[in-house]
Amino acid sequence: MGHSEPLRLTSHAQLLRCLFDDVQIEILLSNTTSRRFHPKTGVLQGPILSPYLYSVYINQLPAQLRPQAITTDMSPLETIPLVNCLLYADDVVLIAERTTMTDLLRVPFKPGGYLDPDELIRRNSSKALATMNVLKSIVRPQLEYGLAINRFTNTQLKSIEDVQDTCIRTIYGARGKTSTKVMLRLAKLPLMADRVHILQAQFLYRSLHLPDDALLCRLIPHIRHIRGHQWFLLSKTSLWQSLPSTGEELDKHMFKTAKKRFLQQSLEKLQQSGHYKLISSCRRSVSLDPILWLPMSYAERSRYIRWRLGWLPGGKPHPCPKHPMFKFTRKHAITCLNMHQRLYMPETITNPLSFLLNMLPSRP
């Protein structure tokens, strides 16, 4: 068909276009009729177009549910077990055995057909952790490519940090200028500046344990002490300098211990700086916060995460309903809600809820 030739629609396609284009709506309210207008989006409820479009949309569902495709050479006896769903308009009927129905619905059941909320929470917890792993396994490797062999200025490091902050804010649903220090801390994600030091130290460590016939292994005795060489510049990173030895006697256990100590010192520096009050209330050790993986309902997990992030109901601090002279901040919420009394905690603990969250087990 040439470009100048007009597109010829079949009678069926013309009917569909009329159902989209030649539609007008009027509203009757209190015996008064509005003027007619065209709907901007969607279709009218009731006409045949709605179930037809839904059938087009859901047409691929049977193929996704079937364990194998139906071919024309199959006999009826072979086809019947594969017909595991019935579609009509927006109604879907699933036909499956008891053992496979749970996989199709993705909702766990107990024997006898009863819902299994404990298993559902366990699965949802795993999905929540998998979502956080997306940043580690997919997004952050794209940021980290080539960082191990380059030296960066503070301005360049801040640019990389800003990209990671944007990604982590998207995962948490935070606003544009929200601090991400606590978000990273909860998910056991280091700052990009710390991550750069780790990647560079890992590169140097691996270069010392290459096979004897590797070219870099032959060059290291000559380049590691040349002040202007890239290998020498990388060796000046803080993590590499903190190692007890930077020679061939450096083993995997020593390097792993030094890396953990480096991350722990970075966390302590943030918590002791006084600039981040929320992160000072978090756990003192570098680990995944249990509120992200312990079995609990969606509402409970949301409340704990929001408390960690300092997100109280209502967004920005507003006057307390009980004490209008005070803003409803985290500090005021502790006294206003009588947290010490409700949680059976002594008054000497300034943040009783965070204290109890820090006492949760760090592993299953």
GIUR-V299219 format. One record per helix or strand. SS is the DSSP state (H for helix, E for strand). FROM is the first residue (numbers start at 1). TO is the last residue. If there is no record, write none. Layout:
BEGIN
ss=SS from=FROM to=TO
ss=SS from=FROM to=TO
END
This chain:
BEGIN
ss=H from=11 to=21
ss=E from=25 to=25
ss=E from=28 to=29
ss=E from=32 to=33
ss=E from=37 to=37
ss=H from=48 to=57
ss=H from=61 to=65
ss=H from=76 to=80
ss=E from=85 to=88
ss=E from=91 to=94
ss=H from=98 to=105
ss=E from=109 to=110
ss=E from=114 to=115
ss=H from=117 to=144
ss=H from=147 to=149
ss=H from=154 to=172
ss=H from=181 to=186
ss=H from=192 to=207
ss=H from=215 to=223
ss=H from=230 to=234
ss=H from=238 to=241
ss=H from=252 to=273
ss=H from=277 to=280
ss=H from=290 to=292
ss=H from=298 to=309
ss=E from=319 to=319
ss=E from=327 to=327
ss=H from=330 to=336
ss=H from=339 to=342
ss=H from=352 to=358
END
